[in-house]
Amino acid sequence: MESVNDDLNNFSWEAFNFTIDQDQIWNAIEAKRRGVTKFIASVWSPPAWMKSNNQETNDGYFLPETYEKSAEWIFAYIIGYKEHYNIDIG
């Protein structure tokens, strides 16, 4: 995980690995192309580096020291979808 900046108004899409979301990105773009106007997102599990077991699955718990980074991760995801794919999540 690259470091995140301290500016709460500047979220860094590049600091996080969203490349694993290519199927989700494609689905969102295609849904929008077909007329979908409302998108929602849910965090089922934080990235492995934010968890005690260093895995996205198999239990584990959210590491308290990653709470602030997780907030930036979520905001970067939402803002990045708008900036990179013109998908409004809300």
Backbone hydrogen bonds, N-H to C=O, Kabsch-Sander energy under -0.5 kcal/mol:
donor,donor_aa,acceptor,acceptor_aa,energy
2,E,15,A,-0.7
8,L,6,D,-0.8
10,N,7,D,-1.9
13,W,11,F,-0.8
15,A,12,S,-0.5
16,F,13,W,-1.3
18,F,16,F,-1.1
21,D,18,F,-1.8
22,Q,19,T,-1.0
25,I,21,D,-2.9
26,W,22,Q,-2.5
27,N,23,D,-2.5
28,A,24,Q,-2.5
29,I,25,I,-2.6
30,E,26,W,-2.7
31,A,27,N,-2.6
32,K,28,A,-2.5
33,R,29,I,-2.3
34,R,30,E,-1.4
35,G,32,K,-1.9
36,V,31,A,-2.6
39,F,88,D,-0.7
44,W,42,S,-0.9
50,M,47,P,-2.2
51,K,48,A,-2.0
52,S,61,Y,-2.5
54,N,51,K,-1.1
63,L,50,M,-3.1
66,T,63,L,-2.3
67,Y,64,P,-1.6
70,S,66,T,-2.7
71,A,67,Y,-1.8
72,E,68,E,-1.8
73,W,69,K,-2.5
74,I,70,S,-2.4
75,F,71,A,-2.3
76,A,72,E,-3.1
77,Y,73,W,-1.9
78,I,74,I,-2.2
79,I,75,F,-3.0
80,G,76,A,-2.7
81,Y,77,Y,-2.1
82,K,78,I,-1.4
83,E,79,I,-2.9
84,H,80,G,-3.1
85,Y,80,G,-0.5
85,Y,81,Y,-1.5
86,N,82,K,-1.4
87,I,81,Y,-2.0
88,D,86,N,-0.6
89,I,87,I,-0.6
90,G,39,F,-2.8
90,G,88,D,-0.6
